[in-house]
Amino acid sequence: VQLQASGGGLVQAGGSLRLSCAASGRTFSRYVVGWFRQAPGKGRVFVAVISVSGGTTSYADSVKGRFTISRDNAKNTVYLQMNSLKPEDTAVYYCAVRYASGDSDYYTSVNDMRYWGKGTQVTVSS
């Protein structure tokens, strides 16, 4: 599976961005997809994840109520809608996948994910 994240950019605090993660491969619908981020000088951390069916999602506490993850399996794409952005959201955002056997399975650890895309930079100015 090859992944391509896009949609990053520079935005003022309080603004919005929508990230996209486009995947190759015919079995995309069987992959759990997660978003992670890495701020300068810090480790990569979990942001959001969505199950293969899209019926189960999970978010880091820091983004709950502001970010929404969704998927369109027909387009092999997962989205991360980011609203009410804060300067502390500044980071490189990565999407990652792992094959899942269950429709409601999801994973939140960096070490759980199998394939990673190149990141997209999000910068939020104060």
C-alpha positions as CSV (number, residue, x, y, z in Angstrom):
1,V,0.0,0.0,0.0
2,Q,1.3,3.4,-0.9
3,L,0.0,6.5,0.9
4,Q,0.0,10.1,0.0
5,A,-1.0,12.8,2.5
6,S,-1.9,16.3,1.3
7,G,-3.8,19.4,2.3
8,G,-1.4,20.9,4.8
9,G,-0.5,24.5,4.9
10,L,-0.2,27.7,6.9
11,V,-3.3,28.9,8.7
12,Q,-4.1,31.3,11.4
13,A,-5.3,30.2,14.8
14,G,-9.0,29.4,14.7
15,G,-8.9,28.4,11.1
16,S,-9.5,25.1,9.4
17,L,-7.7,22.7,7.1
18,R,-8.7,19.4,5.6
19,L,-6.0,16.8,5.1
20,S,-6.4,13.9,2.7
21,C,-4.7,10.5,2.6
22,A,-5.0,8.8,-0.8
23,A,-4.0,5.2,-1.0
24,S,-3.2,2.8,-3.8
25,G,-4.3,-0.8,-3.8
26,R,-7.5,-2.6,-4.2
27,T,-7.8,-3.7,-0.6
28,F,-7.9,-0.3,1.0
29,S,-11.3,-0.9,2.4
30,R,-9.8,-3.6,4.7
31,Y,-7.3,-1.2,6.3
32,V,-7.6,0.8,9.4
33,V,-6.3,4.3,8.8
34,G,-4.8,6.6,11.3
35,W,-3.4,10.1,11.4
36,F,-0.4,10.8,13.5
37,R,1.6,14.0,14.0
38,Q,5.2,15.0,14.9
39,A,6.0,18.4,16.2
40,P,9.6,19.7,16.0
41,G,11.8,18.0,18.5
42,K,9.1,15.6,19.6
43,G,8.0,12.1,18.9
44,R,5.3,11.0,16.6
45,V,1.9,10.8,18.4
46,F,-1.6,9.6,17.7
47,V,-4.2,12.0,16.4
48,A,-7.2,10.0,15.0
49,V,-8.1,6.7,13.6
50,I,-11.0,5.1,11.7
51,S,-12.0,1.5,11.3
52,V,-12.4,-0.3,8.0
53,S,-16.2,0.3,8.0
54,G,-15.9,3.9,9.2
55,G,-18.2,3.1,12.0
56,T,-15.6,3.4,14.7
57,T,-13.4,6.4,15.3
58,S,-11.0,7.4,18.1
59,Y,-9.3,10.7,18.8
60,A,-6.5,12.0,21.0
61,D,-7.9,14.1,23.8
62,S,-6.1,17.1,22.5
63,V,-8.1,17.2,19.3
64,K,-11.5,15.8,20.4
65,G,-14.4,18.1,19.3
66,R,-12.1,19.9,16.8
67,F,-11.0,17.2,14.4
68,T,-13.1,14.7,12.4
69,I,-11.8,11.7,10.6
70,S,-13.8,10.1,7.7
71,R,-13.2,7.8,4.8
72,D,-14.5,7.2,1.3
73,N,-13.5,3.7,0.4
74,A,-14.7,4.2,-3.2
75,K,-12.1,6.9,-3.6
76,N,-9.4,5.1,-1.5
77,T,-9.2,8.2,0.6
78,V,-9.3,9.2,4.3
79,Y,-9.8,12.8,5.4
80,L,-9.0,14.7,8.5
81,Q,-11.1,17.8,9.0
82,M,-9.3,20.1,11.4
83,N,-11.3,23.0,12.8
84,S,-10.5,25.6,15.5
85,L,-6.8,25.1,14.9
86,K,-4.3,26.1,17.6
87,P,-0.6,26.9,17.4
88,E,0.1,23.7,19.3
89,D,-1.4,21.7,16.4
90,T,1.6,22.7,14.3
91,A,3.4,19.5,13.2
92,V,4.0,17.2,10.3
93,Y,0.9,15.1,9.9
94,Y,1.3,11.5,8.7
95,C,-1.3,8.9,7.7
96,A,-0.7,5.2,8.3
97,V,-2.6,2.0,7.8
98,R,-2.8,-1.5,9.1
99,Y,-4.8,-4.4,7.7
100,A,-7.7,-5.3,10.0
101,S,-9.7,-8.5,10.2
102,G,-12.6,-7.0,12.1
103,D,-14.8,-4.2,10.9
104,S,-14.6,-2.4,14.2
105,D,-10.9,-2.9,14.9
106,Y,-8.7,0.2,15.3
107,Y,-5.2,1.0,16.5
108,T,-3.7,4.0,18.2
109,S,-0.1,3.2,18.6
110,V,2.6,4.2,16.2
111,N,4.0,0.7,16.5
112,D,0.7,-0.9,15.5
113,M,0.7,0.7,12.0
114,R,2.2,-1.1,9.1
115,Y,2.5,1.4,6.2
116,W,3.2,5.1,6.4
117,G,3.0,7.9,3.9
118,K,5.2,11.0,3.7
119,G,3.9,13.7,5.9
120,T,2.2,17.0,5.2
121,Q,3.2,20.1,7.1
122,V,0.6,22.0,9.1
123,T,1.6,25.3,10.6
124,V,-0.8,27.3,12.7
125,S,0.2,30.9,13.5
126,S,-1.0,32.8,16.6
